[in-house]
Amino acid sequence: MRTAAAYIRVSTDGQLEYSPDSQLKVIRDYAQKHDFLLPEAYIFREEEGISGKEAKKRPAFMRMIGIAKQKPKPFDCIILWKFSRFARSRRDSIVYKTMLRKQLGIDVVSVTEQLGDDKLSLLLEAVIEAMDEYYSINLAEEVKRGMLEKVSRGEPVTPPPFGYRMQEKQYIPDPTTAPIVQWMFRLCAQGVPCNEIARRLNAMGIPTARGQRWETRAVAYLLHNPVYLGKIRWNLHPGTKQSPPAGPVLSDGMHQALVDPSLWEESQRQLNQKGCRRNERAPQTAYPLRGLVFCSTCGAPLVKTSRDALQCSAYAHRHCSVSHYISMRKMEEWILCILEADIPPHAFERNPCPRADSSNPFQLQLEQERKKLERLRDAYEAGAESLEEYQREKARLQAHLTALSAEVHRCHPLQEAPSAVNMGALLRDGQLPNEAKNRVLHAIFDRIVYDAEQNHLTVHYRTE
C-alpha cells in the first residue's frame, strides 16, 4: 500500500464546509478509495488565517517540503482538498510541484479537481493555478477598496489603539487608559522626551495595548497618531507590501477625541523640534541637590556621577585642578544638618495652592495595583504561592505603587490646610519624589559652595 501526506489550510474567509475537519474528512475518504495509507504524522495543518500567497510564511507547508526531501522518500503523494490550498502564487506552485514531481517522485493531487494523467491535464492545472492567483490578487484589491471606503466614512479599520476600546465597531475611550494618553500628551507638550515618558510608564507597570513594555518608538508613534485628535488614519507607510503606493488617508472619525487641538499642536511642535524625538538623550535623573552645590575653586556646579556621588563638572572635563568628589548621601545629610541647626524645625509653613485639574489619571491604576497586592496576599495565605514567589511579586507590585504615587505627586501636589512643617523630616522622607525635594531646597537655598580642600560648606540662603 502506498503512503500519502495531507496538506490542509484554511483562509480567513473560510466557510464551514472548508473547515480543517471537513477537508481532512474528504482527504481520508479519497485516500481510502485509492488505497493510500495516511499516517497522522504526515497530516500537515496550517493555523487558521495563514495566507497561501507566500510559501515561506507557512510553517506546516515548509515542514512538509522538508520531510519530503528525506531519503528514502517518506510518502508517494500529497493529497489536497483543492489546488488553491497548495499555493495562491503560480511561481510557488510551479517551483514546488516541479521539485516534488520531477526531483522527488512525489505527486500532488486534488480531491475536488481531479485532472487525470494525459497531456491536457497540464493545461487544465495551469489554468487552475492562474485562476487561483487572480482570485488572490482580486480579493486583496477588494479588501483594500472596502477599507478605504470605511476610512472615508470615519469608521475604524484597525484594532483600537492604546486609550480606546471597541464597542459596536466604534472606538470609545477606555476609562482606564484614556487619562494616561492625555497625561502623555501633556508631558510631551511640556518638553519631556519620549524615552523619559516610556521610563515612567514602565516604572508604574502600565503596559502597552499589547501588554508589552513601552519603548521610545512606541511612545513617539502614539504621540504622532492623529486618532487621538478624532481622526482616522490608514495607509501610513505607502509603497510597502502592507500599503498601496497611493499615500496615507486621513479623515474625520466618528469617535471621541482624547486631546484638544491646542494640546495636539503643542505636542507636535515639541516632537518636531527637540522635546520628544525618538533619539533624544534621556534627561539627567532628578536628585535633590541638582543645581545647588558649586565648586569653591572654579565656581562650576557639582553634578551627579555614575556612582551616586557629586563631582565638579569642570574637573570632569579637565578645566578645574581640584577634585570635589563627595558621596551624595554624605552631602545631603551634611546640608540637612546645617539647615536644622540654623532654622527651628517648625519654622516653615505649608500653604495650600489651587489645583489646576482635580482629575487623577492614575487613580484606576492605583486601585488595580492595590487589588493585585491584596489578591497576592490572599493567594499566599491560601498556600497557592511560595514564600519566594510571594516576596518577588510583592516587591514588583510595591515598586509600581511607589512609581504611581510619585507620578500623582508630580501631577497634583497634596493640598492641605496651612500647617507647620518639619523641613528636615520632610526632606528625609523616602516617599517624597526627588524632583519635589529639589524644588524645596531651591526655595530655601540660593547656592551652596563646597571647599573640598578645607572640607567646608558655605551656605547662602534665599532672602526674598
MARGU-528156 format. One line per 4 residues: number of its first residue (from 1); for each residue z, y, x of C-alpha. Coordinates in steps of 0.2 Angstrom, whole numbers. Each point is the difference from the previous one (the first is absolute). Layout:
<nodes>
NUM) Z Y X  ...
</nodes>
This chain:
<nodes>
1) 0 0 0  -5 17 7  13 14 2  -1 17 -8
5) 8 17 2  3 13 -14  -1 19 2  8 10 -14
9) 0 19 -2  4 11 -15  -5 19 -1  11 13 -7
13) -11 0 -16  1 -18 -2  2 -7 -18  10 -15 -6
17) -14 -12 2  -3 5 18  19 -3 5  4 -10 16
21) 6 -15 -11  -16 1 -11  -11 0 16  10 -14 8
25) -2 -11 -16  -19 1 -1  -1 -3 19  11 -16 -2
29) -11 -6 -14  -15 3 11  7 -9 15  5 -15 -11
33) -17 -1 -8  -9 1 17  12 -12 9  9 13 11
37) 17 -2 6  9 17 -1  16 1 10  13 13 -4
41) 0 6 18  -19 5 -2  3 11 -15  -2 18 6
45) 6 13 -12  0 19 3  13 11 -7  -5 8 -17
49) -10 17 3  -7 -5 17  -18 8 0  -14 -11 6
53) -9 14 8  6 -3 18  3 -18 6  12 5 14
57) 12 8 -13  2 -17 -9  14 -10 9  -3 -17 -10
61) -19 2 3  2 2 19  12 -14 1  -12 -11 -9
65) -14 4 12  12 -3 14  4 -17 -6  -18 -4 -3
69) -4 3 18  11 -15 5  -7 -16 8  -3 -12 -9
73) -4 11 -15  15 -1 -12  -11 1 -16  -18 -3 -6
77) -2 15 -12  9 15 -7  0 1 -19  0 17 -9
81) 1 5 -18  -14 13 3  -9 5 16  7 18 -3
85) 18 -7 5  -7 -5 17  -6 18 4  -6 16 -8
89) -10 5 15  -17 -8 4  4 2 19  16 -9 -1
93) -8 -13 -12  -14 -4 12  10 0 16  13 -12 -6
97) -11 -11 -11  -12 -2 15  14 -4 12  8 -13 -12
101) -16 -8 -5  -11 0 16  14 0 14  14 -10 -9
105) -9 -11 -12  11 6 -15  -8 5 -16  5 14 -12
109) -2 -4 -19  3 9 -16  7 -9 -15  -9 13 -13
113) -15 3 11  -7 -16 5  -17 3 9  -6 -17 6
117) -7 -5 17  -18 6 -2  -8 15 9  1 10 -16
121) 19 -1 1  -1 11 16  -8 14 -10  12 -2 -15
125) 15 1 11  -7 16 9  -2 8 -17  17 -5 -5
129) 7 8 16  -9 16 -3  5 1 -18  19 -2 6
133) -2 13 13  -8 12 -13  14 -3 -12  13 4 13
137) -8 16 5  -3 5 -18  18 -4 -5  6 11 15
141) -10 15 -6  5 -2 -18  19 0 5  -3 15 10
145) -9 9 -14  14 -5 -12  13 7 12  -9 16 3
149) -1 2 -19  19 -3 -2  4 13 14  -11 13 -8
153) 11 -2 -16  16 2 10  5 -18 -1  8 -10 14
157) -10 -13 9  13 -5 13  18 -7 0  13 14 -3
161) 5 9 16  17 3 6  9 11 -13  -9 -7 -15
165) -1 -16 -10  -13 -7 -12  3 1 -19  -14 -3 -12
169) -13 2 14  6 17 4  11 7 15  17 6 -6
173) 14 7 12  12 -13 6  17 7 -3  6 -8 16
177) -13 5 13  -8 15 -8  14 12 6  -2 -8 17
181) -18 5 0  5 18 -5  13 0 14  -13 -5 13
185) -12 14 -5  14 13 1  4 -7 18  -18 2 5
189) -1 17 -7  15 5 11  -9 -6 15  8 -17 3
193) -12 -12 9  -5 -16 -8  8 -11 12  17 8 -3
197) -3 -3 -19  -4 -18 3  16 -2 11  11 7 -14
201) -8 -11 -13  3 -15 11  18 5 4  3 1 -19
205) -8 -17 -3  -13 7 -12  -16 -12 2  -18 4 -3
209) -9 -5 -17  -3 -16 9  17 -3 6  -3 4 18
213) 8 12 12  -8 18 1  -11 4 14  -6 18 5
217) -18 -4 -7  7 -6 -16  10 16 -3  -16 11 5
221) -11 -10 -12  12 3 -14  2 18 3  -19 2 1
225) -2 -10 -17  -6 12 -14  7 -12 -13  16 9 1
229) -8 16 -5  -7 -9 -16  -17 -5 7  -9 -17 1
233) -8 -3 17  -12 -15 4  -12 -4 14  11 8 13
237) -10 -8 15  -18 1 -4  -13 -10 10  12 -15 2
241) -1 -17 -7  13 5 -13  -9 16 -5  -18 5 -4
245) -7 14 11  1 13 -14  16 8 5  18 2 -8
249) 1 3 -19  14 11 -6  4 4 -18  14 6 -11
253) 11 -15 -5  9 -3 -16  17 -3 9  14 12 3
257) 0 9 17  15 -2 11  -2 16 10  -5 18 -6
261) -16 8 8  11 12 11  10 -14 8  -16 -10 2
265) -9 14 9  14 4 12  2 -18 4  -19 -2 4
269) 1 16 10  14 -8 11  -9 -16 1  -16 9 6
273) 9 10 13  15 -7 9  14 -6 -12  -5 -17 -5
277) -14 -6 11  -1 -19 3  2 3 19  13 13 -1
281) 14 -3 12  16 -4 -8  13 14 0  15 0 11
285) 14 -10 -8  13 12 -8  17 1 9  14 11 -3
289) -1 10 17  -19 3 -1  -4 18 5  18 5 4
293) 4 -5 18  -8 9 15  0 -2 18  11 12 11
297) -12 0 14  -17 4 -8  4 4 -18  -11 -14 -7
301) 6 -11 -15  8 -17 3  -11 -13 -9  4 -18 -5
305) -6 -13 12  -4 -18 -4  18 -6 4  9 10 -13
309) 4 14 13  -4 18 3  -10 7 15  -7 17 4
313) -18 0 -6  -5 10 15  8 -12 12  -10 -14 -8
317) -16 9 5  7 4 17  2 19 -4  18 0 2
321) 10 -6 16  16 -5 -9  2 -16 -11  10 3 -16
325) 0 -18 -6  15 -3 -11  3 -13 -14  -3 7 -17
329) 15 -8 -7  11 8 13  -8 17 -3  2 -1 -19
333) 18 -4 2  3 13 13  -8 14 -12  10 -6 -15
337) 16 0 10  -3 18 5  -5 5 -18  17 -8 -7
341) 10 9 14  -8 17 -4  -1 0 -19  13 -7 -12
345) -5 -16 -9  -2 7 -17  -7 17 4  -17 -4 -7
349) -4 0 -18  -14 -9 -9  -9 9 -13  -12 -7 -13
353) -18 5 1  -13 -1 -15  -10 -16 0  -19 3 -1
357) -3 -17 -8  13 -11 -9  -10 -16 0  4 -13 13
361) -16 -10 5  11 -14 8  12 -3 -14  -9 -16 -6
365) -2 -6 18  19 3 2  4 -10 -15  -11 -14 4
369) 7 -2 18  18 0 -7  -5 -13 -13  -8 -11 14
373) 16 2 10  11 -6 -15  -12 -15 -3  1 -4 18
377) 19 0 -1  0 -11 -16  -12 -12 9  11 -1 15
381) 16 -3 -11  -9 -14 -9  -5 -8 16  -18 3 -1
385) -1 10 16  8 -5 17  11 12 9  -13 4 13
389) -14 3 -14  12 11 -10  5 11 15  -18 2 5
393) -6 5 -17  15 11 -3  -3 10 16  -18 2 -5
397) 4 6 -18  14 12 7  -13 7 12  -11 4 -15
401) 14 8 -9  5 11 14  -18 6 3  -2 3 -19
405) 16 10 0  -5 10 15  -17 4 -9  10 6 -16
409) 10 12 11  -16 7 7  -8 2 -17  16 6 -9
413) 15 5 10  16 -4 -9  6 15 -11  19 2 -3
417) 11 14 -5  6 12 15  12 -10 11  8 0 17
421) -9 -11 13  7 -9 15  -15 4 11  5 -13 14
425) 1 -14 -13  -16 5 -8  -10 0 16  8 -17 5
429) -5 -8 -17  -12 -14 3  -8 2 -17  -5 18 3
433) -19 0 6  -3 7 17  -11 13 -7  14 7 -10
437) 12 0 14  -13 9 11  -1 14 -14  19 1 -1
441) 2 2 19  -14 13 1  9 10 -14  16 0 11
445) -7 2 18  -13 12 7  -2 -10 16  10 -11 12
449) -2 1 19  4 -16 10  4 2 19  -2 -18 7
453) 6 5 17  16 8 -7  1 -12 -14  3 15 -12
457) -6 5 -17  -2 18 -5  -1 2 -19  -8 14 -9
461) 5 1 -19  -11 9 -13  7 17 -5  -11 4 -15
</nodes>
